[in-house]
């Protein structure tokens, strides 16, 4: 990290201490909690079918009413999986535990036989949906399904955490590049770089995507960013990978910059120090705020 130490006029130990003592605990923003656009987009294609299924709420002879409804509107069957918080369009259910007999349910067809319709009516009753409908524990299936989509969407929060770090860093990259009148490219790969800047880049694998590539008068800077709110083996493997990546890009005359943050690093400092000792540039969000990336690019 001699280049960065010289640039900031700090010793290696002092700089590493400064980096590791200024990690952010959270970068949670408003759009972290729920991707409402995705939730509503998933509900829209089956909203009509969910409203048709609302007819079954409170019906006492639920099986027969379900058969009648599905016979008249078989398209409503495609909405059933979401009511059980599953994405599959078909599944098999073990209906005989002695002889291991399975019954297959295909929710994607456009027409069904009466026997299949009766099978789906049994599915609704035996899966527990029947009790919710008959006892009016559900008031509106569109609202209920929206709630399920919100729950399923929560699984994406881990990925949104990484995306938020990219969004945060891009604000700094965009402003700096605009001020210095140089170009940058998010989600860059060798093909895009060749097309836009006519610069050949050798990659270690064809699928390699760089978070940000900056072109300063033909000199390339590659930036990778991530945020770790918790510890784990992933941090060590990332640091090890980036040591190799730094060398790989440097051998092509490309400057590699790693921007990382998060309290997860506080319990995993050794691999971060190994990267720090072998690479040129390690930054965090506080350093971005203090203009260090601009100094590197000037």
VENBEL-V847930 format. One record per backbone hydrogen bond with DSSP energy under -0.5 kcal/mol. NH is the residue of the N-H (numbers start at 1). CO is the residue of the C=O. If there is no record, write none. Layout:
[[NH:CO] [NH:CO]]
This chain:
[[4:280] [5:1] [6:2] [7:3] [8:4] [9:5] [10:5] [15:11] [16:12] [17:13] [18:14] [19:15] [20:16] [21:17] [22:19] [32:29] [33:30] [36:34] [39:35] [40:36] [41:37] [42:38] [43:39] [44:40] [45:41] [46:43] [47:43] [47:44] [50:46] [51:47] [52:48] [53:49] [54:50] [55:52] [56:53] [57:54] [58:133] [59:56] [62:60] [65:61] [66:62] [67:63] [68:64] [69:65] [70:66] [71:67] [72:68] [73:69] [76:73] [77:74] [78:75] [79:76] [80:77] [83:79] [83:80] [84:80] [84:81] [85:82] [86:81] [91:105] [93:103] [95:93] [95:101] [96:101] [100:96] [101:96] [103:93] [105:91] [107:89] [107:105] [108:89] [117:113] [118:114] [119:115] [120:116] [121:117] [122:118] [123:119] [124:120] [125:121] [126:122] [127:123] [128:125] [129:124] [130:124] [132:128] [133:129] [134:130] [135:131] [136:133] [137:132] [138:132] [144:140] [145:141] [146:142] [147:143] [148:144] [149:145] [150:146] [151:147] [152:148] [153:149] [154:150] [155:152] [156:153] [157:154] [160:156] [161:157] [162:158] [163:159] [164:160] [165:161] [166:162] [167:163] [168:164] [169:165] [170:166] [171:167] [172:168] [173:169] [174:170] [175:171] [176:172] [177:173] [178:174] [179:175] [180:176] [181:177] [182:177] [183:215] [185:213] [187:211] [188:210] [193:189] [194:190] [195:191] [196:192] [197:193] [198:193] [198:194] [199:193] [208:205] [210:188] [212:223] [213:185] [214:221] [215:183] [216:214] [216:219] [217:215] [219:216] [220:218] [221:214] [222:255] [223:212] [224:257] [226:259] [228:261] [229:227] [235:232] [236:232] [237:233] [238:234] [239:235] [240:236] [241:237] [242:238] [243:239] [244:240] [245:241] [246:242] [247:243] [248:244] [249:245] [250:246] [251:247] [252:249] [253:250] [254:249] [255:220] [257:222] [258:281] [259:224] [259:257] [260:258] [260:283] [261:226] [263:24] [264:228] [265:262] [266:263] [267:264] [268:265] [272:268] [273:269] [274:270] [275:271] [276:272] [277:273] [278:274] [278:275] [279:275] [283:258] [288:284] [289:285] [290:286] [291:288] [292:287] [295:291] [296:292] [297:293] [298:294]]
